[in-house]
Amino acid sequence: MSNQTIIIRDAKELASLTKKIQHEGKSIGLVPTMGYLHEGHLSLIRAARAKSDFVVVSDFVNPTQFGPNEDYATYPRDEQADFEKVQSCGADVLFIPTVESLYPNGQGSTWVEVQNLGNILCGATRPGHFRGVATVVTKLLWLSRADYAFFGEKDYQQLTILKRMAADLGCPTEIIGMPLVREADGLALSSRNVRLSPEARKQALSLNHGLKRASAAFKAGCRNAEKLIWEAQAEIATEKDTEIQYISVANPDTLEIYNGDVPDQAIMLLAVKVGGVRLIDNMRLDK
Ligand code: PAF
């Protein structure tokens, strides 16, 4: 790639650069991340590069989306490695703001919140999480003046919420979802995978196996939510260090949770702690 990536740390500096780029008539693509980039993130950056004239990648571990007992302090970080990866994908800017730059008046004075969708599934066990996500993404969309913003389908609920947020607020940015990326053995890529012990790494495969088992049952004609959940649960429960937070079957567009009868289009979503590390995964049952 010929593009030289520049690092910007100040929100106002990014805003004035993207204003200039927009006035030049160029399209802007944004890839919001919390860093510790893996192949899933890089697939988003490449998609942004292919669709937009100017690409901004943000690398910010956002404090407002972590609960008091969550892993904000220990979330993996590696700025130099991130820079090299972003550069290799040809992005124009790597935005690494300080907390003060993104939250100049402190945290919590203004929130963006998508009601209902933000309180189910991951939102039920992580109160306030999606409010923090929607708030920081709104700031990033605003500062980057993005025409397109790219998010992975691994965070399926997050993607659904951000699409709803953009629609509700009349946001000019197109929110684009990109396919979940897995390791060759099926583990969904996540920055948190680095915290899995070798034993937990093996046990974590049960998430993918459970989803596949539910999907096979769905394809064989099972249309009962509890039975489909049982299939996934039975697989995950074979591993001793797993603690299921939720397994749900839902409408892929609205995330309406199904109990009992399941129609022909459905997605299964789950969150499981494996050896103490919280992982999420999902699979369309109908594809
Ligand atoms: O998916 C993530 O990494 C984060 O939730 C996001 C969208 C970058 C907001 O902090």
py3Dmol code that shows the C-alpha trace and the ligand (Angstrom):
import py3Dmol

protein = """\
ATOM      1  CA  MET A   1       0.000   0.000   0.000  1.00  0.00           C
ATOM      2  CA  SER A   2       1.308   3.435  -0.859  1.00  0.00           C
ATOM      3  CA  ASN A   3      -0.727   5.398   1.713  1.00  0.00           C
ATOM      4  CA  GLN A   4       1.214   6.724   4.672  1.00  0.00           C
ATOM      5  CA  THR A   5      -0.906   6.462   7.815  1.00  0.00           C
ATOM      6  CA  ILE A   6      -0.744   9.433  10.159  1.00  0.00           C
ATOM      7  CA  ILE A   7      -1.534   9.246  13.866  1.00  0.00           C
ATOM      8  CA  ILE A   8      -3.880  11.898  15.297  1.00  0.00           C
ATOM      9  CA  ARG A   9      -4.513  12.117  19.026  1.00  0.00           C
ATOM     10  CA  ASP A  10      -6.535  15.279  19.283  1.00  0.00           C
ATOM     11  CA  ALA A  11     -10.273  15.295  18.441  1.00  0.00           C
ATOM     12  CA  LYS A  12     -10.243  18.865  17.112  1.00  0.00           C
ATOM     13  CA  GLU A  13      -7.339  18.068  14.795  1.00  0.00           C
ATOM     14  CA  LEU A  14      -9.264  15.127  13.342  1.00  0.00           C
ATOM     15  CA  ALA A  15     -12.387  17.273  12.930  1.00  0.00           C
ATOM     16  CA  SER A  16     -10.545  19.970  10.976  1.00  0.00           C
ATOM     17  CA  LEU A  17      -8.810  17.412   8.732  1.00  0.00           C
ATOM     18  CA  THR A  18     -12.038  15.568   7.878  1.00  0.00           C
ATOM     19  CA  LYS A  19     -13.779  18.904   7.214  1.00  0.00           C
ATOM     20  CA  LYS A  20     -11.107  19.676   4.613  1.00  0.00           C
ATOM     21  CA  ILE A  21     -11.374  16.166   3.087  1.00  0.00           C
ATOM     22  CA  GLN A  22     -15.146  16.513   2.853  1.00  0.00           C
ATOM     23  CA  HIS A  23     -14.829  19.901   1.142  1.00  0.00           C
ATOM     24  CA  GLU A  24     -12.551  18.265  -1.430  1.00  0.00           C
ATOM     25  CA  GLY A  25     -15.533  16.056  -2.312  1.00  0.00           C
ATOM     26  CA  LYS A  26     -13.934  12.850  -1.042  1.00  0.00           C
ATOM     27  CA  SER A  27     -15.882  10.086   0.705  1.00  0.00           C
ATOM     28  CA  ILE A  28     -14.797   9.112   4.216  1.00  0.00           C
ATOM     29  CA  GLY A  29     -14.872   5.624   5.732  1.00  0.00           C
ATOM     30  CA  LEU A  30     -14.577   5.075   9.483  1.00  0.00           C
ATOM     31  CA  VAL A  31     -13.571   1.876  11.290  1.00  0.00           C
ATOM     32  CA  PRO A  32     -14.134   2.304  15.042  1.00  0.00           C
ATOM     33  CA  THR A  33     -12.088  -0.132  17.159  1.00  0.00           C
ATOM     34  CA  MET A  34     -10.749  -0.535  20.661  1.00  0.00           C
ATOM     35  CA  GLY A  35      -7.389  -1.606  19.274  1.00  0.00           C
ATOM     36  CA  TYR A  36      -5.415  -4.820  19.750  1.00  0.00           C
ATOM     37  CA  LEU A  37      -6.315  -5.394  16.137  1.00  0.00           C
ATOM     38  CA  HIS A  38      -6.869  -8.832  14.642  1.00  0.00           C
ATOM     39  CA  GLU A  39      -7.817 -10.121  11.201  1.00  0.00           C
ATOM     40  CA  GLY A  40     -11.503  -9.306  11.862  1.00  0.00           C
ATOM     41  CA  HIS A  41     -10.629  -5.612  12.283  1.00  0.00           C
ATOM     42  CA  LEU A  42      -8.346  -5.708   9.257  1.00  0.00           C
ATOM     43  CA  SER A  43     -11.201  -7.049   7.110  1.00  0.00           C
ATOM     44  CA  LEU A  44     -13.188  -3.941   8.131  1.00  0.00           C
ATOM     45  CA  ILE A  45     -10.300  -1.618   7.256  1.00  0.00           C
ATOM     46  CA  ARG A  46      -9.858  -3.276   3.863  1.00  0.00           C
ATOM     47  CA  ALA A  47     -13.588  -2.914   3.182  1.00  0.00           C
ATOM     48  CA  ALA A  48     -13.400   0.762   4.169  1.00  0.00           C
ATOM     49  CA  ARG A  49     -10.364   1.211   1.896  1.00  0.00           C
ATOM     50  CA  ALA A  50     -12.226  -0.361  -1.037  1.00  0.00           C
ATOM     51  CA  LYS A  51     -15.350   1.793  -0.589  1.00  0.00           C
ATOM     52  CA  SER A  52     -14.029   5.195   0.507  1.00  0.00           C
ATOM     53  CA  ASP A  53     -11.511   7.796  -0.670  1.00  0.00           C
ATOM     54  CA  PHE A  54     -10.246   8.510   2.843  1.00  0.00           C
ATOM     55  CA  VAL A  55     -10.067   5.998   5.695  1.00  0.00           C
ATOM     56  CA  VAL A  56     -10.012   6.767   9.412  1.00  0.00           C
ATOM     57  CA  VAL A  57      -9.442   3.974  11.945  1.00  0.00           C
ATOM     58  CA  SER A  58     -10.069   4.823  15.584  1.00  0.00           C
ATOM     59  CA  ASP A  59      -8.267   3.021  18.372  1.00  0.00           C
ATOM     60  CA  PHE A  60      -9.835   3.922  21.702  1.00  0.00           C
ATOM     61  CA  VAL A  61     -10.654   1.775  24.727  1.00  0.00           C
ATOM     62  CA  ASN A  62     -13.826   3.588  25.659  1.00  0.00           C
ATOM     63  CA  PRO A  63     -14.250   3.819  29.453  1.00  0.00           C
ATOM     64  CA  THR A  64     -17.990   4.568  29.351  1.00  0.00           C
ATOM     65  CA  GLN A  65     -18.881   1.169  27.920  1.00  0.00           C
ATOM     66  CA  PHE A  66     -17.244  -0.783  30.769  1.00  0.00           C
ATOM     67  CA  GLY A  67     -19.005  -1.514  34.062  1.00  0.00           C
ATOM     68  CA  PRO A  68     -17.232  -0.975  37.396  1.00  0.00           C
ATOM     69  CA  ASN A  69     -16.234  -4.653  37.715  1.00  0.00           C
ATOM     70  CA  GLU A  70     -15.289  -5.157  34.089  1.00  0.00           C
ATOM     71  CA  ASP A  71     -11.933  -5.321  32.312  1.00  0.00           C
ATOM     72  CA  TYR A  72     -11.338  -1.675  31.283  1.00  0.00           C
ATOM     73  CA  ALA A  73      -7.955  -1.496  33.042  1.00  0.00           C
ATOM     74  CA  THR A  74      -6.743  -4.835  31.725  1.00  0.00           C
ATOM     75  CA  TYR A  75      -8.196  -4.639  28.205  1.00  0.00           C
ATOM     76  CA  PRO A  76      -5.285  -5.602  25.883  1.00  0.00           C
ATOM     77  CA  ARG A  77      -3.496  -2.676  24.226  1.00  0.00           C
ATOM     78  CA  ASP A  78      -0.616  -2.518  21.697  1.00  0.00           C
ATOM     79  CA  GLU A  79      -0.418   0.806  19.901  1.00  0.00           C
ATOM     80  CA  GLN A  80       2.706   0.085  17.847  1.00  0.00           C
ATOM     81  CA  ALA A  81       1.402  -3.236  16.494  1.00  0.00           C
ATOM     82  CA  ASP A  82      -1.945  -1.572  15.713  1.00  0.00           C
ATOM     83  CA  PHE A  83      -0.197   1.197  13.785  1.00  0.00           C
ATOM     84  CA  GLU A  84       1.724  -1.310  11.657  1.00  0.00           C
ATOM     85  CA  LYS A  85      -1.462  -3.250  10.843  1.00  0.00           C
ATOM     86  CA  VAL A  86      -3.459  -0.129  10.004  1.00  0.00           C
ATOM     87  CA  GLN A  87      -0.607   1.102   7.821  1.00  0.00           C
ATOM     88  CA  SER A  88      -0.427  -2.256   5.999  1.00  0.00           C
ATOM     89  CA  CYS A  89      -4.137  -1.940   5.139  1.00  0.00           C
ATOM     90  CA  GLY A  90      -3.599   1.514   3.660  1.00  0.00           C
ATOM     91  CA  ALA A  91      -5.679   3.620   6.081  1.00  0.00           C
ATOM     92  CA  ASP A  92      -5.043   7.377   6.036  1.00  0.00           C
ATOM     93  CA  VAL A  93      -5.477   8.148   9.731  1.00  0.00           C
ATOM     94  CA  LEU A  94      -5.137   6.199  12.936  1.00  0.00           C
ATOM     95  CA  PHE A  95      -7.047   8.216  15.534  1.00  0.00           C
ATOM     96  CA  ILE A  96      -5.866   7.442  19.085  1.00  0.00           C
ATOM     97  CA  PRO A  97      -7.571  10.044  21.261  1.00  0.00           C
ATOM     98  CA  THR A  98      -6.981  10.558  24.925  1.00  0.00           C
ATOM     99  CA  VAL A  99      -9.984  10.155  27.224  1.00  0.00           C
ATOM    100  CA  GLU A 100      -9.879  13.928  27.907  1.00  0.00           C
ATOM    101  CA  SER A 101      -9.957  14.736  24.213  1.00  0.00           C
ATOM    102  CA  LEU A 102     -13.077  12.655  23.566  1.00  0.00           C
ATOM    103  CA  TYR A 103     -14.770  13.533  26.857  1.00  0.00           C
ATOM    104  CA  PRO A 104     -13.677  17.173  27.357  1.00  0.00           C
ATOM    105  CA  ASN A 105     -16.353  17.846  29.990  1.00  0.00           C
ATOM    106  CA  GLY A 106     -15.925  14.551  31.798  1.00  0.00           C
ATOM    107  CA  GLN A 107     -17.886  11.371  31.316  1.00  0.00           C
ATOM    108  CA  GLY A 108     -21.621  11.186  31.674  1.00  0.00           C
ATOM    109  CA  SER A 109     -23.037  14.631  30.934  1.00  0.00           C
ATOM    110  CA  THR A 110     -24.529  13.689  27.551  1.00  0.00           C
ATOM    111  CA  TRP A 111     -25.595  10.182  26.521  1.00  0.00           C
ATOM    112  CA  VAL A 112     -26.969   8.547  23.410  1.00  0.00           C
ATOM    113  CA  GLU A 113     -29.121   5.579  24.312  1.00  0.00           C
ATOM    114  CA  VAL A 114     -31.156   3.144  22.230  1.00  0.00           C
ATOM    115  CA  GLN A 115     -33.954   1.993  24.537  1.00  0.00           C
ATOM    116  CA  ASN A 116     -35.079  -1.660  24.735  1.00  0.00           C
ATOM    117  CA  LEU A 117     -32.553  -3.057  22.243  1.00  0.00           C
ATOM    118  CA  GLY A 118     -29.797  -1.910  24.583  1.00  0.00           C
ATOM    119  CA  ASN A 119     -31.227  -3.706  27.622  1.00  0.00           C
ATOM    120  CA  ILE A 120     -31.571  -7.264  26.320  1.00  0.00           C
ATOM    121  CA  LEU A 121     -28.949 -10.006  25.672  1.00  0.00           C
ATOM    122  CA  CYS A 122     -25.517  -8.466  26.480  1.00  0.00           C
ATOM    123  CA  GLY A 123     -27.274  -5.346  27.791  1.00  0.00           C
ATOM    124  CA  ALA A 124     -28.987  -7.385  30.519  1.00  0.00           C
ATOM    125  CA  THR A 125     -25.675  -8.510  32.041  1.00  0.00           C
ATOM    126  CA  ARG A 126     -23.758  -5.316  31.129  1.00  0.00           C
ATOM    127  CA  PRO A 127     -26.026  -2.428  32.185  1.00  0.00           C
ATOM    128  CA  GLY A 128     -25.021   0.834  30.494  1.00  0.00           C
ATOM    129  CA  HIS A 129     -22.687  -0.916  28.048  1.00  0.00           C
ATOM    130  CA  PHE A 130     -24.580  -0.031  24.865  1.00  0.00           C
ATOM    131  CA  ARG A 131     -25.231   3.499  26.079  1.00  0.00           C
ATOM    132  CA  GLY A 132     -21.443   3.942  26.262  1.00  0.00           C
ATOM    133  CA  VAL A 133     -21.010   2.371  22.817  1.00  0.00           C
ATOM    134  CA  ALA A 134     -23.726   4.514  21.180  1.00  0.00           C
ATOM    135  CA  THR A 135     -22.336   7.660  22.803  1.00  0.00           C
ATOM    136  CA  VAL A 136     -18.735   7.128  21.717  1.00  0.00           C
ATOM    137  CA  VAL A 137     -19.706   6.010  18.209  1.00  0.00           C
ATOM    138  CA  THR A 138     -21.846   9.156  17.825  1.00  0.00           C
ATOM    139  CA  LYS A 139     -18.796  11.257  18.758  1.00  0.00           C
ATOM    140  CA  LEU A 140     -16.596   9.332  16.306  1.00  0.00           C
ATOM    141  CA  LEU A 141     -19.114   9.657  13.455  1.00  0.00           C
ATOM    142  CA  TRP A 142     -19.397  13.364  14.135  1.00  0.00           C
ATOM    143  CA  LEU A 143     -15.620  13.972  14.294  1.00  0.00           C
ATOM    144  CA  SER A 144     -14.793  11.827  11.272  1.00  0.00           C
ATOM    145  CA  ARG A 145     -17.726  13.065   9.108  1.00  0.00           C
ATOM    146  CA  ALA A 146     -17.919   9.483   7.883  1.00  0.00           C
ATOM    147  CA  ASP A 147     -20.007   8.568   4.875  1.00  0.00           C
ATOM    148  CA  TYR A 148     -19.608   4.909   5.851  1.00  0.00           C
ATOM    149  CA  ALA A 149     -18.814   3.231   9.164  1.00  0.00           C
ATOM    150  CA  PHE A 150     -17.859  -0.447   9.336  1.00  0.00           C
ATOM    151  CA  PHE A 151     -18.628  -2.869  12.185  1.00  0.00           C
ATOM    152  CA  GLY A 152     -18.185  -6.627  12.529  1.00  0.00           C
ATOM    153  CA  GLU A 153     -21.140  -8.977  12.841  1.00  0.00           C
ATOM    154  CA  LYS A 154     -19.460 -10.715  15.769  1.00  0.00           C
ATOM    155  CA  ASP A 155     -20.908  -7.869  17.842  1.00  0.00           C
ATOM    156  CA  TYR A 156     -24.290  -8.470  16.256  1.00  0.00           C
ATOM    157  CA  GLN A 157     -26.317  -6.696  18.922  1.00  0.00           C
ATOM    158  CA  GLN A 158     -23.982  -3.689  18.781  1.00  0.00           C
ATOM    159  CA  LEU A 159     -24.377  -3.530  14.988  1.00  0.00           C
ATOM    160  CA  THR A 160     -28.183  -3.745  15.238  1.00  0.00           C
ATOM    161  CA  ILE A 161     -28.241  -0.993  17.871  1.00  0.00           C
ATOM    162  CA  LEU A 162     -25.971   1.302  15.857  1.00  0.00           C
ATOM    163  CA  LYS A 163     -28.101   0.831  12.726  1.00  0.00           C
ATOM    164  CA  ARG A 164     -31.186   1.734  14.748  1.00  0.00           C
ATOM    165  CA  MET A 165     -29.410   4.702  16.338  1.00  0.00           C
ATOM    166  CA  ALA A 166     -28.330   6.040  12.938  1.00  0.00           C
ATOM    167  CA  ALA A 167     -31.859   5.629  11.559  1.00  0.00           C
ATOM    168  CA  ASP A 168     -33.518   7.225  14.605  1.00  0.00           C
ATOM    169  CA  LEU A 169     -31.150  10.211  14.641  1.00  0.00           C
ATOM    170  CA  GLY A 170     -31.259  10.757  10.866  1.00  0.00           C
ATOM    171  CA  CYS A 171     -27.508  10.234  10.814  1.00  0.00           C
ATOM    172  CA  PRO A 172     -26.023  10.671   7.313  1.00  0.00           C
ATOM    173  CA  THR A 173     -23.508   7.834   7.801  1.00  0.00           C
ATOM    174  CA  GLU A 174     -24.266   4.420   6.300  1.00  0.00           C
ATOM    175  CA  ILE A 175     -23.637   1.744   8.945  1.00  0.00           C
ATOM    176  CA  ILE A 176     -22.154  -1.305   7.241  1.00  0.00           C
ATOM    177  CA  GLY A 177     -21.967  -4.760   8.837  1.00  0.00           C
ATOM    178  CA  MET A 178     -19.196  -7.135   7.799  1.00  0.00           C
ATOM    179  CA  PRO A 179     -19.067 -10.921   8.277  1.00  0.00           C
ATOM    180  CA  LEU A 180     -17.700 -12.404  11.494  1.00  0.00           C
ATOM    181  CA  VAL A 181     -14.165 -13.764  11.039  1.00  0.00           C
ATOM    182  CA  ARG A 182     -13.147 -17.080  12.662  1.00  0.00           C
ATOM    183  CA  GLU A 183      -9.891 -18.894  13.306  1.00  0.00           C
ATOM    184  CA  ALA A 184      -9.411 -21.990  11.125  1.00  0.00           C
ATOM    185  CA  ASP A 185     -10.803 -24.151  13.968  1.00  0.00           C
ATOM    186  CA  GLY A 186     -13.953 -22.022  14.302  1.00  0.00           C
ATOM    187  CA  LEU A 187     -13.199 -19.731  17.270  1.00  0.00           C
ATOM    188  CA  ALA A 188     -14.598 -16.238  16.590  1.00  0.00           C
ATOM    189  CA  LEU A 189     -11.769 -13.682  16.508  1.00  0.00           C
ATOM    190  CA  SER A 190     -11.779 -11.356  19.503  1.00  0.00           C
ATOM    191  CA  SER A 191      -9.169  -9.147  21.145  1.00  0.00           C
ATOM    192  CA  ARG A 192     -10.031 -10.926  24.395  1.00  0.00           C
ATOM    193  CA  ASN A 193      -8.928 -14.341  23.027  1.00  0.00           C
ATOM    194  CA  VAL A 194      -5.373 -13.438  24.036  1.00  0.00           C
ATOM    195  CA  ARG A 195      -6.454 -13.814  27.672  1.00  0.00           C
ATOM    196  CA  LEU A 196      -7.557 -17.439  27.225  1.00  0.00           C
ATOM    197  CA  SER A 197      -5.244 -20.014  28.775  1.00  0.00           C
ATOM    198  CA  PRO A 198      -4.330 -22.903  26.419  1.00  0.00           C
ATOM    199  CA  GLU A 199      -6.945 -25.035  28.197  1.00  0.00           C
ATOM    200  CA  ALA A 200      -9.647 -22.327  27.975  1.00  0.00           C
ATOM    201  CA  ARG A 201      -8.758 -21.763  24.311  1.00  0.00           C
ATOM    202  CA  LYS A 202      -9.704 -25.410  23.629  1.00  0.00           C
ATOM    203  CA  GLN A 203     -12.872 -25.148  25.718  1.00  0.00           C
ATOM    204  CA  ALA A 204     -13.889 -21.964  23.874  1.00  0.00           C
ATOM    205  CA  LEU A 205     -14.420 -24.011  20.708  1.00  0.00           C
ATOM    206  CA  SER A 206     -17.581 -25.336  22.331  1.00  0.00           C
ATOM    207  CA  LEU A 207     -19.297 -22.009  21.516  1.00  0.00           C
ATOM    208  CA  ASN A 208     -18.882 -22.573  17.791  1.00  0.00           C
ATOM    209  CA  HIS A 209     -19.727 -26.263  18.155  1.00  0.00           C
ATOM    210  CA  GLY A 210     -22.891 -25.392  20.096  1.00  0.00           C
ATOM    211  CA  LEU A 211     -24.006 -22.897  17.461  1.00  0.00           C
ATOM    212  CA  LYS A 212     -23.333 -25.390  14.706  1.00  0.00           C
ATOM    213  CA  ARG A 213     -25.311 -28.067  16.529  1.00  0.00           C
ATOM    214  CA  ALA A 214     -28.288 -25.693  16.916  1.00  0.00           C
ATOM    215  CA  SER A 215     -28.000 -24.705  13.267  1.00  0.00           C
ATOM    216  CA  ALA A 216     -27.995 -28.370  12.190  1.00  0.00           C
ATOM    217  CA  ALA A 217     -31.129 -28.975  14.276  1.00  0.00           C
ATOM    218  CA  PHE A 218     -32.776 -25.904  12.711  1.00  0.00           C
ATOM    219  CA  LYS A 219     -31.923 -27.143   9.215  1.00  0.00           C
ATOM    220  CA  ALA A 220     -33.320 -30.566  10.140  1.00  0.00           C
ATOM    221  CA  GLY A 221     -36.637 -28.855  10.857  1.00  0.00           C
ATOM    222  CA  CYS A 222     -36.556 -27.940  14.562  1.00  0.00           C
ATOM    223  CA  ARG A 223     -38.508 -24.695  15.077  1.00  0.00           C
ATOM    224  CA  ASN A 224     -38.708 -24.585  18.867  1.00  0.00           C
ATOM    225  CA  ALA A 225     -36.529 -21.973  20.582  1.00  0.00           C
ATOM    226  CA  GLU A 226     -36.029 -23.920  23.821  1.00  0.00           C
ATOM    227  CA  LYS A 227     -35.005 -27.095  21.960  1.00  0.00           C
ATOM    228  CA  LEU A 228     -32.543 -25.153  19.788  1.00  0.00           C
ATOM    229  CA  ILE A 229     -31.064 -23.492  22.874  1.00  0.00           C
ATOM    230  CA  TRP A 230     -30.813 -26.877  24.564  1.00  0.00           C
ATOM    231  CA  GLU A 231     -28.733 -28.195  21.629  1.00  0.00           C
ATOM    232  CA  ALA A 232     -26.183 -25.391  22.031  1.00  0.00           C
ATOM    233  CA  GLN A 233     -26.239 -25.615  25.823  1.00  0.00           C
ATOM    234  CA  ALA A 234     -25.601 -29.367  25.803  1.00  0.00           C
ATOM    235  CA  GLU A 235     -22.467 -28.845  23.698  1.00  0.00           C
ATOM    236  CA  ILE A 236     -21.083 -25.980  25.804  1.00  0.00           C
ATOM    237  CA  ALA A 237     -21.827 -27.768  29.089  1.00  0.00           C
ATOM    238  CA  THR A 238     -19.410 -30.561  28.116  1.00  0.00           C
ATOM    239  CA  GLU A 239     -16.596 -28.122  28.967  1.00  0.00           C
ATOM    240  CA  LYS A 240     -16.131 -27.658  32.695  1.00  0.00           C
ATOM    241  CA  ASP A 241     -14.890 -24.055  32.847  1.00  0.00           C
ATOM    242  CA  THR A 242     -17.785 -22.584  30.894  1.00  0.00           C
ATOM    243  CA  GLU A 243     -20.435 -20.346  32.444  1.00  0.00           C
ATOM    244  CA  ILE A 244     -23.302 -19.482  30.105  1.00  0.00           C
ATOM    245  CA  GLN A 245     -24.596 -15.906  30.472  1.00  0.00           C
ATOM    246  CA  TYR A 246     -27.283 -16.260  27.821  1.00  0.00           C
ATOM    247  CA  ILE A 247     -28.198 -18.227  24.730  1.00  0.00           C
ATOM    248  CA  SER A 248     -31.104 -16.783  22.738  1.00  0.00           C
ATOM    249  CA  VAL A 249     -32.807 -17.226  19.401  1.00  0.00           C
ATOM    250  CA  ALA A 250     -33.949 -13.974  17.820  1.00  0.00           C
ATOM    251  CA  ASN A 251     -35.195 -12.167  14.760  1.00  0.00           C
ATOM    252  CA  PRO A 252     -32.041 -11.228  12.765  1.00  0.00           C
ATOM    253  CA  ASP A 253     -33.347  -7.727  11.947  1.00  0.00           C
ATOM    254  CA  THR A 254     -35.062  -6.600  15.138  1.00  0.00           C
ATOM    255  CA  LEU A 255     -33.518  -8.937  17.743  1.00  0.00           C
ATOM    256  CA  GLU A 256     -37.010  -9.761  19.005  1.00  0.00           C
ATOM    257  CA  ILE A 257     -36.340 -12.809  21.210  1.00  0.00           C
ATOM    258  CA  TYR A 258     -38.252 -15.947  20.317  1.00  0.00           C
ATOM    259  CA  ASN A 259     -39.844 -18.215  22.888  1.00  0.00           C
ATOM    260  CA  GLY A 260     -41.523 -21.376  21.627  1.00  0.00           C
ATOM    261  CA  ASP A 261     -42.129 -21.170  17.863  1.00  0.00           C
ATOM    262  CA  VAL A 262     -39.296 -19.896  15.673  1.00  0.00           C
ATOM    263  CA  PRO A 263     -39.968 -18.672  12.109  1.00  0.00           C
ATOM    264  CA  ASP A 264     -37.803 -19.555   9.117  1.00  0.00           C
ATOM    265  CA  GLN A 265     -35.348 -16.680   9.627  1.00  0.00           C
ATOM    266  CA  ALA A 266     -33.491 -16.701  12.906  1.00  0.00           C
ATOM    267  CA  ILE A 267     -30.170 -16.019  14.559  1.00  0.00           C
ATOM    268  CA  MET A 268     -28.745 -17.600  17.715  1.00  0.00           C
ATOM    269  CA  LEU A 269     -26.683 -15.314  19.960  1.00  0.00           C
ATOM    270  CA  LEU A 270     -24.741 -16.240  23.059  1.00  0.00           C
ATOM    271  CA  ALA A 271     -22.343 -14.990  25.711  1.00  0.00           C
ATOM    272  CA  VAL A 272     -20.275 -17.445  27.737  1.00  0.00           C
ATOM    273  CA  LYS A 273     -17.462 -17.014  30.233  1.00  0.00           C
ATOM    274  CA  VAL A 274     -14.686 -19.483  29.456  1.00  0.00           C
ATOM    275  CA  GLY A 275     -12.005 -19.784  32.128  1.00  0.00           C
ATOM    276  CA  GLY A 276     -13.176 -16.356  33.373  1.00  0.00           C
ATOM    277  CA  VAL A 277     -12.978 -14.641  29.942  1.00  0.00           C
ATOM    278  CA  ARG A 278     -16.293 -13.404  28.570  1.00  0.00           C
ATOM    279  CA  LEU A 279     -16.792 -14.356  24.917  1.00  0.00           C
ATOM    280  CA  ILE A 280     -19.690 -13.708  22.550  1.00  0.00           C
ATOM    281  CA  ASP A 281     -20.621 -15.446  19.327  1.00  0.00           C
ATOM    282  CA  ASN A 282     -23.596 -15.826  17.013  1.00  0.00           C
ATOM    283  CA  MET A 283     -24.770 -17.726  13.968  1.00  0.00           C
ATOM    284  CA  ARG A 284     -27.624 -17.360  11.513  1.00  0.00           C
ATOM    285  CA  LEU A 285     -29.548 -20.611  11.857  1.00  0.00           C
ATOM    286  CA  ASP A 286     -31.127 -20.265   8.423  1.00  0.00           C
ATOM    287  CA  LYS A 287     -27.928 -19.893   6.358  1.00  0.00           C
TER     288      LYS A 287
END
"""
ligand_1 = """\
10
PAF
O -16.700 -2.960 18.971
C -15.889 -2.227 19.554
O -14.684 -2.430 19.501
C -16.404 -1.043 20.362
O -17.589 -1.342 21.017
C -16.553 0.238 19.526
C -17.610 0.098 18.435
C -15.216 0.605 18.891
C -16.989 1.412 20.432
O -16.067 1.639 21.438
"""
view = py3Dmol.view(width=600, height=400)
view.addModel(protein, "pdb")
view.setStyle({"model": 0}, {"cartoon": {"style": "trace"}})
view.addModel(ligand_1, "xyz")
view.setStyle({"model": 1}, {"stick": {}})
view.zoomTo()
view.show()
